[in-house]
């Protein structure tokens, strides 16, 4: 059976709940990574590297930023004098 515009009608998709669950299952992983990257932008360095780095790393587990991009995210958030003190 087809509906408007020639798309095939599939059983269960007329219910919004079923449609929403299918969409979340399919796209949640990519949107979760985007959300984590956005949240990494809000993390602030408050003078304690032992609190800052785990917070960034926890968010990065989902975002999976690696290499130079990961280093840049961290370095941009830490002031120059703190970078010299901790010598990454």
C-alpha positions as CSV (number, residue, x, y, z in Angstrom):
1,X,0.0,0.0,0.0
2,X,1.3,3.5,-0.8
3,X,0.4,6.9,0.5
4,X,0.9,10.4,-0.9
5,X,4.0,11.0,-2.9
6,X,4.5,7.3,-3.7
7,X,6.1,6.3,-0.4
8,X,5.5,2.8,0.9
9,X,3.4,2.7,4.0
10,X,4.9,0.5,6.7
11,X,2.9,-0.9,9.6
12,X,3.4,1.0,12.9
13,X,4.7,4.3,11.4
14,X,1.4,6.0,11.6
15,X,2.0,6.3,15.4
16,X,4.3,9.2,16.4
17,X,5.7,7.3,19.3
18,X,7.0,4.5,17.1
19,X,8.4,7.0,14.6
20,X,10.1,9.0,17.3
21,X,11.7,5.9,18.8
22,X,13.0,4.8,15.4
23,X,14.5,8.3,14.8
24,X,16.2,8.4,18.2
25,X,17.7,4.9,17.6
26,X,19.0,6.0,14.3
27,X,20.4,9.5,15.0
28,X,21.1,9.6,18.7
29,X,24.7,8.7,18.4
30,X,25.6,11.5,16.1
31,X,23.6,14.1,18.0
32,X,25.1,12.9,21.3
33,X,28.5,13.6,19.9
34,X,27.5,17.1,18.8
35,X,26.0,17.8,22.2
36,X,29.2,16.7,23.9
37,X,31.4,18.9,21.7
38,X,29.1,21.9,22.4
39,X,29.3,21.1,26.2
40,X,33.1,21.0,25.9
41,X,33.0,24.6,24.8
42,X,31.3,25.6,28.1
43,X,33.8,23.9,30.4
44,X,35.9,26.5,32.2
45,X,39.4,26.2,33.7
46,X,39.3,27.5,37.3
47,X,42.9,26.9,38.3
48,X,42.6,23.2,39.1
49,X,43.9,21.0,36.4
50,X,42.9,17.8,38.3
51,X,39.2,18.9,38.0
52,X,39.4,20.4,34.5
53,X,41.0,17.5,32.6
54,X,38.6,14.7,33.8
55,X,35.6,16.9,32.9
56,X,36.9,17.5,29.4
57,X,37.8,13.8,29.0
58,X,34.4,12.6,30.2
59,X,32.7,14.7,27.5
60,X,35.3,13.6,25.0
61,X,34.4,10.0,25.4
62,X,31.3,10.6,23.5
63,X,32.6,13.4,21.2
64,X,35.8,11.4,20.3
65,X,37.9,14.5,19.4
66,X,41.5,13.3,18.8
67,X,44.9,14.6,17.9
68,X,45.6,18.2,17.3
69,X,41.9,19.2,17.6
70,X,41.8,17.7,21.1
71,X,45.0,19.4,22.1
72,X,43.7,22.7,20.8
73,X,40.4,22.4,22.7
74,X,42.4,21.9,25.9
75,X,45.1,24.6,25.3
76,X,42.5,27.2,24.3
77,X,40.8,26.9,27.7
78,X,43.9,27.0,29.9
79,X,45.7,30.4,30.4
80,X,49.4,30.6,29.2
81,X,50.9,30.7,32.7
82,X,49.1,27.6,33.7
83,X,50.2,25.8,30.5
84,X,53.8,26.6,31.4
85,X,53.4,25.4,34.9
86,X,51.9,22.0,33.9
87,X,54.0,21.6,30.7
88,X,51.7,19.4,28.7
